[in-house]
Amino acid sequence: RTFRRKKDAEELSCGFEVHFFEWCQKEHLLSRNDLYETAWIINESPTRFAFLIEAYFGELIKRKTYKKKSIPWKAIGNVLLNQDGLLIGEANLKTLISQIRGTTKNPGNKKKIHENEQYAEIKLKNYFT
C-alpha cells in the first residue's frame, strides 16, 4: 500500500529529507513501516528526533545547501509514525520542541534543551563529516 496521502510523500521529493531518512535508518533511528511504503517509524524518542530534524535542517540552512528558509515540518510529520504506528504529524513535532523550549514568558527547561541539542549535535556530527 502507499501512504494515506501520496501528496505527503511527494513533498519529500526535494531529496534532503530522503537522504536524512536513509541515514537515520542506517543509524537505527528510523525503520521502514510494513504497511505504508513511504512511512517511517521513529525508533528514538519522538522529542529527541524532533530536535534532530531541527538541527539537521538548521545546519543545511546555515550552509546554504537547503534553499528554503524553514523546516518542512508538514511533509516530514506526515510520513513519520510513532512506535504504535500512529501518525506523528507536523503539529506534534513542533509541540514536542516547544514544550521543552518554552516561550519568552515561560522559558523552557534549560537542562532538557541542552541535552536534546547536544544529542542532535553528536548524532549529526557523523552525518556532516
HUBEL-V436501 format. One record per backbone hydrogen bond with DSSP energy under -0.5 kcal/mol. NH is the residue of the N-H (numbers start at 1). CO is the residue of the C=O. Records with the same first field share a line. If there is no record, write none. Layout:
# HUBEL-V436501
NH=CO ; CO
This chain:
# HUBEL-V436501
6=4
8=5
9=5
10=6
11=7
12=9
13=10
14=11
15=12
18=12
19=15
20=16
21=17
22=18
23=19
24=20
25=21
26=22
27=23
28=25
29=24
30=24
31=41
33=39
37=1 ; 35
39=36
40=79
41=31
42=81
43=29 ; 41
44=29
49=45
50=46
51=47
52=48
53=49
54=50
55=51
56=52
57=53
58=54
59=55
60=56
61=57
62=58
63=59
64=61
65=60
66=60
67=65
73=71
76=72
77=73
78=74
79=76
80=76 ; 77
81=40
82=86
85=82
88=80
89=77
93=89
94=90
95=91
96=92
97=93
98=94
99=95
100=96 ; 97
101=97
102=98
103=106
108=101
109=100
110=108
113=109
114=110
115=111
116=112
117=113
118=114
119=115
120=116
121=117
122=118
123=119
124=120
125=121
126=122 ; 123
127=123
128=124
129=125
